[in-house]
Amino acid sequence: MEYDKIKDFFSKTLVRIPLGVIFGGSLGYTYFYFIGCNSGSCDITTDPVNSIAYGSLVGLIMFWPVKNKKEKS
């Protein structure tokens, strides 16, 4: 019963999208901090702002709500 409440909460668009952006941005910064690019030739990982923005975009795409085939018919 508690699982259904949690599932309903995370299935809402207003919760999923910000969580995806925050999760992706934090992973982007983590990638910049631990791996990064020392030579300066990498556009995404040279600056932490670029890395966070790219990670946020990827998180947004991954957490974007998609309708199931069952819901369409």
Residue pairs with C-beta under 8 A, 6 or more apart in sequence:
9 15
10 16
10 19
11 65
13 65
16 63
16 64
16 65
17 60
17 63
17 64
17 65
19 63
20 59
20 60
20 61
20 62
20 63
20 64
21 56
21 59
21 60
21 63
22 56
22 59
23 59
23 63
24 55
24 56
24 57
24 58
24 59
24 60
24 62
24 63
25 52
25 53
25 55
25 56
25 59
26 55
27 55
27 58
27 59
28 51
28 52
28 53
28 54
28 55
28 56
28 58
29 48
29 51
29 52
29 55
31 45
31 51
31 55
32 45
32 48
32 51
32 52
33 48
35 45
36 45
36 46
36 51
37 45
37 46
40 46
43 50
44 50
44 51
44 54
45 51
